Amino acid sequence: MNYFRPGEHPSEEQLMELAVTGGPPDIREHADACAPCSDILKEFRRVKEQVDSVGVEDVPEQVRLSILNAARHGGGAGFLQELFLNPFFIALAVAIVVILLYFLVGSEVFRSP
Amino acid sequence: MDGSTFKHIYDRNARRLYNFILWTTGNRSAGDDILQTVFMKVWRSAAVPQSENEQTAWLYAIARNACIDHFRSARKFVEYNDNIGVKEENSEESDDGKTAWRQLSQLEETERAVVYLHLKLGYTYAEIGRLMSMTENNARVKAFRALRKLRDVLIRKGL
């Protein structure tokens, strides 16, 4: 059944979607019966065929080995590494160092004669 | 992250990510470098999303950012290889693939990435939006514009 009124056509985007993924039946039926829409549909189907003709590549073996070996030998993010990279930990460490310096050195410096 | 988890993530995603990077950059050596960068970031990462959907989105975000960094750091024209996705040289099939790949060079990087995700991997626009940090509608528009450009090239060349 054609859901489009006479003179009404699906948009190019709808026809593209029909070519690429298989759209709703009303658009398909309309395109089958309407020459201008059928032409547009054929053009988009040709585009899809072209894109389909580009193959999917495998990851080159040396790249695969390089990644897996680096991971095996490189050492991942351990707890301590993550801790040392954490800005809150860095801020806390700096604060502790400042306080220690104050007690070790500052207290002598600031003591009144 | 332990080695077996990393290998599981690699085995499940590497091929798709590699092709996503190839389609985005259009350059094989950039693809090799960026894939290694992506997985080194994964390996060094302390928090890996647990659910498959989140993990996929996370990986594509890393890959997308690595591609952007690559274009920024290259600061020059990145050569577009004309033999990506060509399985056997000197065959009729390879000629079609080469022609198609050359036509894809007319598209912007993001458009090529969207076409790859939609046509080659079958992702919906909502999924592409999530993977590419754009709205569903934006993904739809990009795919439509890209395929219309390709159609116009075909018509112009009488193919």
HADDOCK unambig.tbl for C-alpha pairs under 7 A between the chains (distance, minus, plus):
assign (segid A and resid 13 and name CA) (segid B and resid 144 and name CA) 6.21 0.50 0.50
assign (segid A and resid 20 and name CA) (segid B and resid 119 and name CA) 6.97 0.50 0.50
assign (segid A and resid 43 and name CA) (segid B and resid 151 and name CA) 6.35 0.50 0.50
assign (segid A and resid 44 and name CA) (segid B and resid 151 and name CA) 6.41 0.50 0.50
assign (segid A and resid 47 and name CA) (segid B and resid 147 and name CA) 6.97 0.50 0.50
assign (segid A and resid 47 and name CA) (segid B and resid 150 and name CA) 6.50 0.50 0.50
assign (segid A and resid 47 and name CA) (segid B and resid 151 and name CA) 5.91 0.50 0.50
assign (segid A and resid 50 and name CA) (segid B and resid 100 and name CA) 5.29 0.50 0.50
assign (segid A and resid 51 and name CA) (segid B and resid 100 and name CA) 6.14 0.50 0.50
assign (segid A and resid 53 and name CA) (segid B and resid 96 and name CA) 6.19 0.50 0.50
assign (segid A and resid 53 and name CA) (segid B and resid 97 and name CA) 4.87 0.50 0.50
assign (segid A and resid 54 and name CA) (segid B and resid 85 and name CA) 4.91 0.50 0.50
assign (segid A and resid 54 and name CA) (segid B and resid 86 and name CA) 6.46 0.50 0.50
assign (segid A and resid 54 and name CA) (segid B and resid 97 and name CA) 4.58 0.50 0.50
assign (segid A and resid 54 and name CA) (segid B and resid 100 and name CA) 6.60 0.50 0.50
assign (segid A and resid 54 and name CA) (segid B and resid 101 and name CA) 6.49 0.50 0.50
assign (segid A and resid 55 and name CA) (segid B and resid 85 and name CA) 4.06 0.50 0.50
assign (segid A and resid 55 and name CA) (segid B and resid 86 and name CA) 5.90 0.50 0.50
assign (segid A and resid 55 and name CA) (segid B and resid 87 and name CA) 6.57 0.50 0.50
assign (segid A and resid 56 and name CA) (segid B and resid 19 and name CA) 6.52 0.50 0.50
assign (segid A and resid 56 and name CA) (segid B and resid 85 and name CA) 5.45 0.50 0.50
assign (segid A and resid 57 and name CA) (segid B and resid 19 and name CA) 6.38 0.50 0.50
assign (segid A and resid 57 and name CA) (segid B and resid 85 and name CA) 5.71 0.50 0.50
assign (segid A and resid 58 and name CA) (segid B and resid 15 and name CA) 5.92 0.50 0.50
assign (segid A and resid 59 and name CA) (segid B and resid 15 and name CA) 5.88 0.50 0.50
assign (segid A and resid 59 and name CA) (segid B and resid 18 and name CA) 6.47 0.50 0.50
assign (segid A and resid 63 and name CA) (segid B and resid 32 and name CA) 6.38 0.50 0.50
assign (segid A and resid 67 and name CA) (segid B and resid 36 and name CA) 5.85 0.50 0.50
assign (segid A and resid 67 and name CA) (segid B and resid 39 and name CA) 6.86 0.50 0.50
assign (segid A and resid 71 and name CA) (segid B and resid 43 and name CA) 6.47 0.50 0.50
assign (segid A and resid 72 and name CA) (segid B and resid 3 and name CA) 6.74 0.50 0.50
assign (segid A and resid 76 and name CA) (segid B and resid 1 and name CA) 6.44 0.50 0.50
assign (segid A and resid 76 and name CA) (segid B and resid 43 and name CA) 5.45 0.50 0.50
assign (segid A and resid 76 and name CA) (segid B and resid 44 and name CA) 4.80 0.50 0.50
assign (segid A and resid 77 and name CA) (segid B and resid 44 and name CA) 4.57 0.50 0.50
assign (segid A and resid 77 and name CA) (segid B and resid 45 and name CA) 5.96 0.50 0.50
assign (segid A and resid 77 and name CA) (segid B and resid 46 and name CA) 5.61 0.50 0.50
assign (segid A and resid 82 and name CA) (segid B and resid 46 and name CA) 6.81 0.50 0.50
